[in-house]
Amino acid sequence: MIISLPIEDRPRSYAFYQEAFGFKPVGELAEDGIPEPLQFALTDDVRLMLIPTGGFGWVLGDQPAAPAGTSECILSVHADSESAVDALAAKAVAAGAELVTAPIRKPWAYIATFTDPDGHLWMVETA
């Protein structure tokens, strides 16, 4: 499975996903020193691919990407504890994320939400 997200700035996104989540990039390096296509291995069978907006539009054909500020999905990461949720949210903000929901206990989980530099919504949670 490949989860693809549109991005505006390859170097910014490349740095963000390594700094915020510790994701490891995969693939051959392009002239700019960043893998092309820009992908991170999430598991053995799942990759996150970050595609510059122009290329993302080309792949979509006649269907436009969601406008900025619109979230069509929530990408979630499980943490082992409430302190791990707090730490990952703080790490993401330090790397350039915008905090949407400060860490809080909800009826179903302890969560924090933030957007990456391109506005994609992420949730970090623990039971």
C-alpha positions in Angstrom: 0.0 0.0 0.0 1.2 3.5 -0.8 -0.3 6.5 0.8 0.3 9.6 -1.4 0.1 13.2 -0.3 0.7 16.4 -2.3 3.4 18.7 -1.1 4.7 22.1 -1.9 8.4 21.8 -1.0 10.4 18.6 -1.2 13.3 19.6 1.1 10.9 20.9 3.7 8.8 17.8 3.7 11.8 15.5 3.5 13.2 17.1 6.7 9.8 17.3 8.5 8.9 13.6 8.2 12.4 12.6 9.5 12.5 15.1 12.3 8.8 14.8 13.4 8.3 11.1 13.1 11.7 9.6 12.6 10.5 8.1 9.3 13.3 6.6 7.2 13.4 7.6 3.5 13.8 4.9 0.9 14.9 4.9 -2.7 17.6 6.3 -4.9 18.8 9.8 -4.4 18.1 12.5 -7.0 20.4 15.4 -7.8 19.0 17.3 -4.8 20.1 14.5 -2.4 16.5 13.5 -1.7 15.0 10.2 -2.9 12.9 10.4 -6.1 10.1 9.6 -5.7 10.1 10.8 -2.1 9.0 7.9 0.0 9.2 6.7 3.6 8.8 3.1 4.6 6.1 2.9 7.3 6.1 -0.9 7.5 7.3 -3.6 5.3 4.1 -3.3 3.2 3.2 0.4 3.6 4.9 3.5 2.2 4.2 7.2 2.4 4.9 8.9 -0.9 5.1 12.7 -1.0 4.4 14.2 -4.5 4.9 17.8 -5.5 1.6 19.4 -6.1 2.1 19.7 -9.9 2.8 16.0 -10.2 0.0 15.1 -7.9 -2.4 17.0 -10.1 -1.0 15.2 -13.2 -1.7 11.9 -11.5 -5.3 12.9 -10.6 -6.2 13.9 -14.1 -9.4 15.8 -14.2 -10.1 15.5 -10.4 -8.6 18.4 -8.4 -6.8 17.8 -5.1 -8.5 19.1 -2.0 -8.1 22.8 -1.5 -5.7 24.0 1.2 -7.3 23.8 4.7 -9.5 20.9 3.7 -8.9 17.6 5.4 -10.1 14.5 3.6 -8.5 12.0 5.9 -6.7 11.8 9.2 -3.4 10.0 9.3 -3.0 8.4 12.7 0.0 7.1 14.6 -0.3 5.0 17.8 1.8 5.9 20.8 2.6 3.7 23.8 1.6 6.2 26.5 0.2 9.6 27.1 3.7 11.0 27.6 4.6 9.5 24.2 1.7 11.4 22.7 2.8 14.6 24.3 6.4 14.0 23.1 5.5 13.2 19.5 3.2 16.2 19.3 5.9 18.5 20.7 8.5 17.0 18.3 6.2 17.5 15.3 5.6 21.2 16.3 9.3 21.7 16.7 9.8 20.3 13.2 7.2 22.7 11.7 3.8 21.2 12.4 0.9 23.4 13.4 -0.9 22.1 16.5 -4.7 21.7 15.9 -5.7 19.9 19.1 -3.4 20.0 22.1 -3.0 16.7 23.9 -6.3 15.9 25.5 -8.2 12.9 26.9 -11.2 12.0 24.8 -13.7 9.3 25.7 -12.1 6.9 23.2 -8.3 7.8 23.6 -5.7 10.3 24.6 -5.0 12.3 21.4 -3.2 15.3 19.9 -3.7 16.5 16.3 -1.5 18.6 14.1 -1.0 19.5 10.5 2.3 18.9 8.6 3.8 21.9 6.7 1.4 21.1 3.8 -1.7 21.0 5.9 -2.2 17.3 6.1 -3.9 16.3 9.4 -2.1 13.8 11.7 -3.4 12.4 15.0 -1.2 10.7 17.5 -3.1 8.6 20.0 -3.0 6.1 22.8 -5.8 4.2 24.6 
